[in-house]
Amino acid sequence: MRKWLGLIAWLALVFTASLTSVFVSTGGWYAELNKPSWNPPNWIFGPVWTVLYIMMAVAAWRVWLQGGWKGQRTPLTLFLIQWGLNALWTPLFFGFHLLGWAFVEILVLLVFIILTIRAFHPVDRIAALLLVPYAAWVGFASVLNFTIWWMN
């Protein structure tokens, strides 16, 4: 039972990063920005982030199962740092319209995702692999963030 409650807790924690979007509006301001032709349609972001958040939570849960916080302090701390950076990007970009700072922040986020993958790998290879699509999406998003910043 503790194992499954742990999964629920990780899912709840990870999905709270998306709560920062509640405090920002992506309405008129974002629609008016110049964007590249390869910018994904707005409807894709919800489903993609839902899948990525589930994969992130399962990855952290799998590592947590290998000794809890005490046994996996470094990998789980790195996970929490990247999770916090993930939550910070939306207010920077959409809330404060700080496209340049959001770009710098997303690069730091990508570094911490990679560090988390490296820390997860010796503990649970599947957990590390579950974070690879997240790293790829954030890598793509960083290029998109830079391009939108540059175009505007």
C-alpha positions in Angstrom: 0.0 0.0 0.0 2.8 2.4 0.9 4.3 1.8 -2.6 1.1 2.9 -4.4 0.5 5.9 -2.1 4.1 6.9 -3.0 3.2 6.9 -6.7 0.1 9.0 -6.0 2.2 11.5 -4.0 4.7 11.8 -6.8 2.0 12.3 -9.3 0.4 15.0 -7.2 3.7 16.7 -6.6 4.8 16.7 -10.2 1.4 18.0 -11.5 1.6 20.9 -9.1 4.2 22.4 -11.3 1.4 23.0 -13.8 -0.4 25.2 -11.3 1.8 28.1 -12.1 -0.2 28.4 -15.4 -3.3 29.1 -13.4 -1.8 32.5 -12.4 -0.9 33.6 -15.9 -2.8 34.4 -19.1 -1.7 33.1 -22.4 -4.4 35.1 -24.2 -3.8 38.1 -26.4 -0.2 38.7 -25.6 1.1 35.3 -26.8 -1.2 35.2 -29.8 0.3 38.5 -31.0 3.9 37.4 -30.8 5.8 36.6 -34.0 6.4 32.8 -34.0 8.2 30.5 -36.4 6.2 28.4 -38.8 7.2 25.3 -36.9 5.6 26.5 -33.7 3.3 23.7 -32.5 -0.4 24.4 -32.3 -1.6 25.5 -28.8 -3.8 22.4 -28.4 -0.8 20.0 -28.3 0.8 21.4 -25.1 -1.8 20.0 -22.7 -1.6 16.4 -23.9 2.2 16.5 -24.2 2.7 17.9 -20.7 0.2 15.5 -19.2 2.2 12.5 -20.6 5.5 14.1 -19.7 4.4 14.8 -16.1 3.1 11.2 -15.7 6.5 9.9 -17.0 8.4 12.3 -14.6 6.4 11.1 -11.6 6.8 7.5 -12.4 10.6 8.0 -12.9 10.9 9.8 -9.5 8.7 7.1 -7.9 10.9 4.3 -9.2 14.0 5.9 -7.8 12.3 6.7 -4.5 11.4 3.0 -4.3 15.1 2.2 -4.2 15.8 3.5 -0.7 13.4 6.5 -0.3 14.7 10.0 0.4 17.4 8.7 2.7 18.8 6.3 0.2 18.4 8.5 -2.9 19.0 12.0 -1.6 21.1 13.2 -4.5 19.0 11.9 -7.4 15.7 13.0 -5.8 17.2 16.4 -4.9 18.2 17.0 -8.5 14.7 15.9 -9.6 13.2 18.5 -7.2 15.5 21.2 -8.5 14.5 20.6 -12.1 10.9 20.3 -11.1 11.1 23.7 -9.5 12.7 25.2 -12.6 10.0 23.6 -14.7 7.4 25.4 -12.6 9.3 28.7 -12.8 9.4 28.9 -16.6 5.7 29.5 -17.2 5.5 32.7 -15.0 8.7 34.0 -16.5 7.6 33.5 -20.1 3.8 33.9 -20.0 3.3 35.9 -16.7 6.1 38.4 -16.8 6.8 38.3 -20.6 10.5 37.9 -19.9 11.4 35.9 -23.0 15.1 36.4 -22.6 15.2 35.4 -18.9 12.8 32.5 -19.7 15.3 31.3 -22.3 18.2 31.4 -19.8 16.0 29.6 -17.3 15.0 26.9 -19.7 18.7 26.2 -20.5 19.4 25.8 -16.8 16.3 23.5 -16.6 17.7 21.4 -19.4 21.0 21.0 -17.7 19.3 19.9 -14.5 17.1 17.4 -16.4 20.3 15.9 -17.9 21.9 15.8 -14.5 18.8 14.1 -13.1 18.9 11.5 -15.9 22.5 10.8 -15.1 21.8 10.5 -11.4 18.8 8.2 -12.0 20.6 5.9 -14.5 22.7 3.9 -11.9 19.6 3.6 -9.6 17.0 2.7 -12.2 17.7 2.6 -15.9 14.0 2.7 -16.8 13.5 5.8 -14.6 16.3 7.5 -16.5 14.8 6.5 -19.8 11.4 7.9 -18.8 13.0 11.3 -18.5 14.5 11.3 -22.0 11.3 12.5 -23.8 11.0 15.3 -21.3 14.6 16.4 -22.0 13.9 16.2 -25.7 10.7 18.3 -25.4 12.5 20.9 -23.2 15.4 21.0 -25.7 12.9 21.7 -28.5 11.1 24.2 -26.3 14.4 26.0 -25.6 15.0 26.4 -29.3 11.4 27.7 -29.7 11.8 30.0 -26.8 15.0 31.5 -28.2 13.4 31.8 -31.7 10.4 33.6 -30.4 12.6 35.9 -28.3 14.7 36.7 -31.3 11.7 37.3 -33.6 10.2 39.7 -31.1 
